[in-house]
Amino acid sequence: GAEQVALGGVEEMVGYVEGHFGGEVTGGKVGGFVGLGESALLRSFPQVFGLTPIQYVKQFRVEKAAELLRSTRLKTGEVGLECGFSDASYFIKTFREIKHCTPREYRIRFC
């Protein structure tokens, strides 16, 4: 029933986020892509992941950023842009929120 549709939508949304994380990802865009209304997506997503779609996107972007910090010589700001953060200070704030250190500290610690 509706729960199966929502679950399928959540799986599609994850695929969409993984393919588009470097660009703008909004609930409306994702909901439209997966054929779910934004409210249905917002309701079903936390049941599957324990996170809102926005929290999931932030976490996914930070994980990708951490990967780039470990594997490239890109500057911190470039890593943020590459991972969909249009603003360097927002990138640093979000990274710290999830990884409990700044991108620079992370790179020093893990490289």
URBEL-V369235 format. One record per residue. N is the residue number from 1. RES is the residue in one small letter. SS is DSSP state (helix for helix, strand for strand, loop for the rest). D_FIRST is the distance of its C-alpha to the first C-alpha in whole Angstrom. Layout:
n: [N	N]
res: [RES	RES]
ss: [SS	SS]
d_first: [D_FIRST	D_FIRST]
//
This chain:
n: [1	2	3	4	5	6	7	8	9	10	11	12	13	14	15	16	17	18	19	20	21	22	23	24	25	26	27	28	29	30	31	32	33	34	35	36	37	38	39	40	41	42	43	44	45	46	47	48	49	50	51	52	53	54	55	56	57	58	59	60	61	62	63	64	65	66	67	68	69	70	71	72	73	74	75	76	77	78	79	80	81	82	83	84	85	86	87	88	89	90	91	92	93	94	95	96	97	98	99	100	101	102	103	104	105	106	107	108	109	110	111]
res: [g	a	e	q	v	a	l	g	g	v	e	e	m	v	g	y	v	e	g	h	f	g	g	e	v	t	g	g	k	v	g	g	f	v	g	l	g	e	s	a	l	l	r	s	f	p	q	v	f	g	l	t	p	i	q	y	v	k	q	f	r	v	e	k	a	a	e	l	l	r	s	t	r	l	k	t	g	e	v	g	l	e	c	g	f	s	d	a	s	y	f	i	k	t	f	r	e	i	k	h	c	t	p	r	e	y	r	i	r	f	c]
ss: [loop	helix	helix	helix	helix	helix	helix	helix	helix	helix	helix	helix	helix	helix	helix	helix	helix	helix	helix	helix	loop	loop	loop	loop	loop	loop	helix	helix	helix	helix	helix	helix	helix	helix	loop	loop	loop	helix	helix	helix	helix	helix	helix	helix	helix	helix	helix	helix	helix	loop	loop	loop	helix	helix	helix	helix	helix	helix	helix	helix	helix	helix	helix	helix	helix	helix	helix	helix	helix	helix	helix	loop	loop	loop	loop	helix	helix	helix	helix	helix	helix	helix	loop	loop	loop	loop	loop	helix	helix	helix	helix	helix	helix	helix	helix	helix	helix	helix	helix	loop	loop	loop	helix	helix	helix	helix	helix	helix	helix	helix	loop]
d_first: [0	4	5	5	7	9	10	11	13	15	16	17	18	20	22	23	25	26	27	28	30	33	32	31	27	26	22	22	23	21	18	19	20	16	15	14	16	18	17	13	15	18	15	13	16	18	16	16	20	22	23	22	22	25	27	25	27	30	30	29	32	34	34	34	37	39	38	41	43	43	44	45	48	47	48	45	45	44	41	40	40	38	35	35	37	39	41	43	43	40	39	42	40	37	38	40	37	35	38	41	43	44	43	47	47	45	46	50	48	46	48]
//
